[in-house]
Amino acid sequence: MSWSSELYVAALKGDVSYSRSLELDVIRNYLEIRRLNKSYDDYVKPSLLYFTEDVDELAKELNVNRIVPMGLYVRGVYGGGVKEKEKYAGLVLEKYSLEGEFFKFRLINTKDSLVVPIKLLRVYRVNVYKMLYVRELNPFMIRGSINIILSEGCAEQLKKFLREALKLNERDISAEETYKRVEKLIIELQQPSNITPLDLDKYYVMYRRIRAFTASVFKPISKDFIVYDDIGYIECLDEAIAYYYTAVLNYLAFKVVELKRSFNKPQYARPVLAIYIAGLSWKNIDDSTRSKVVELSKVLHKKAPNKEYPNQKVALKDIAGIPEFKELVKLLDFKVSKEALEVALDMVSGKGVKEEED
C-alpha cells in the first residue's frame, strides 16, 4: 500500500490575535492556509539528519563520496611541556634521510639525530607521513604539511620502534635531554591502529572542525598524506563539487562573523549539515550558479593570502576584501533564504561574539 501526505502551513490572517476562548469553527475563519510545496520526506529529512547525524545519508544528499567529521587521533605530534626542562620530543620530524641501508631522523624538541637500519622500519611498520595540520589551514588555502613518523600497526609498535632507536643510539646521543625527551614521548604518544592515507584519485574539502570551519580544496600528490584530528573533510569524486562546497563552507563561516555570532567549539560534521540545511547542496542549486561558484572558488584558491593568522576571524575578514569573495557572498546571499540561513547558522554558532575565535 502506498500513500502520500499533503503538507499545509496555517497562519493567522492580518492582525488577528489568538485567544483560547475562540472555538474551532470560529478560528478557521481567521486562518490563512496554504499548501507547502514540499513532500513529507523532504520536510522531515533535515530534522532526521540533525538528530541522527547520519553522515552516510548526508553524503548522499550532498552528492559526495563520504564525510569524515574528524581526522586521525594522534597525540604527541609536537611533543609537550611549556618550560624548557619539562619539554619532550614530538613525532614531527625536523629532518630525515635515507643513507644506504640506514634511516636517519631527528624528532622535534631534540638535539640529536637517531640512526636505525631500514629493516627496523619494516619490522615495526613505521612510515614517514605528510600530515595536514590545522594551523596550516586557512580559507581557500592550505599552507603546507608536516612530516610525521607513525606506525601502520599501532601505538605499541611505534613505541617499540622508538625504544629500539634509543637503544641503538645510546652511545652516540650527546645531549642527555634527547634521551629523556624521547622516553617521555614514548609514554605520551597515541595513534590509531589503522592509518589510511588519502586517495590519490579523490578531491577533498578540508575544513577546521573546531570553532571557525574555514575550508580549502586539497588534492593529494603522493600516497602518504594523512589528516590530523582537528580537521574534518569531505571526500569528492568530482573536482567541481569540491571547489563548490569549499566556497559554501567559507561563505557560511563568513556569515557567522558578519552577523556577529560566536563559533561553536566542537563542530565535527555540523558545518556540512549546515550546507544542507541552508538549501545550498549541489543538487539544489541551478547549473549556472554552481558553475559561477566553482569559478570564483578556483580564483580565490589562487588569490588567498599565504600567511599565518592569529585566528580565523582575521583570516575571514582578510579574504572578505578580495573582489571575487564579495561576488561569491552576493551570489549566495541571493540564493539562500534568510530563514534557512538562520537555521543553518544555529547549527554551527551562537548569538553573541567572544573576544577571540580560532
C-alpha positions, 0 to 999 in steps of 0.5 A: 500500500502506498500513500502520500501526505499533503503538507499545509502551513496555517497562519493567522490572517492580518492582525488577528490575535489568538485567544483560547476562548475562540472555538474551532469553527470560529478560528478557521475563519481567521486562518490563512492556509496554504499548501507547502510545496514540499513532500513529507520526506523532504520536510522531515529529512533535515530534522532526521539528519540533525538528530541522527547525524547520519553522515552516510545519508548526508553524503548522499544528499550532498552528492559526495563520496563520504564525510569524515567529521574528524581526522586521525587521533594522534597525540604527541605530534609536537611533543609537550611541556611549556618550560624548557626542562619539562619539554619532550620530543614530538613525532614531527620530524625536523629532518630525515634521510635515507643513507644506504641501508640506514634511516636517519631522523631527528624528532622535534624538541631534540638535539640529536639525530637517531640512526636505525637500519631500514629493516627496523622500519619494516619490522615495526611498520613505521612510515614517514607521513605528510600530515595536514595540520590545522594551523596550516589551514586557512580559507581557500588555502592550505599552507603546507604539511608536516612530516610525521613518523607513525606506525601502520600497526599501532601505538605499541609498535611505534613505541617499540620502534622508538625504544629500539632507536634509543637503544641503538643510539645510546652511545652516540646521543650527546645531549642527555635531554634527547634521551629523556625527551624521547622516553617521555614521548614514548609514554605520551604518544597515541595513534590509531591502529589503522592509518589510511592515507588519502586517495590519490584519485579523490578531491577533498574539502578540508575544513577546521572542525573546531570553532571557525570551519574555514575550508580549502580544496586539497588534492593529494600528490603522493600516497602518504598524506594523512589528516590530523584530528582537528580537521574534518573533510569531505571526500569528492569524486568530482573536482567541481563539487569540491571547489563548490562546497569549499566556497559554501563552507567559507561563505557560511563561516563568513556569515557567522562573523558578519552577523556577529555570532560566536563559533561553536567549539566542537563542530565535527560534521555540523558545518556540512549539515549546515550546507544542507540545511541552508538549501545550498547542496549541489543538487539544489542549486541551478547549473549556472550558479554552481558553475559561477561558484566553482569559478570564483572558488578556483580564483580565490584558491589562487588569490588567498593570502599565504600567511599565518593568522592569529585566528580565523576571524582575521583570516575571514575578514582578510579574504572578505576584501578580495573582489571575487569573495564579495561576488561569491557572498552576493551570489549566495546571499541571493540564493539562500533564504534568510530563514534557512540561513538562520537555521543553518547558522544555529547549527554551527554558532551562537548569538553573541561574539567572544573576544577571540575565535580560532 
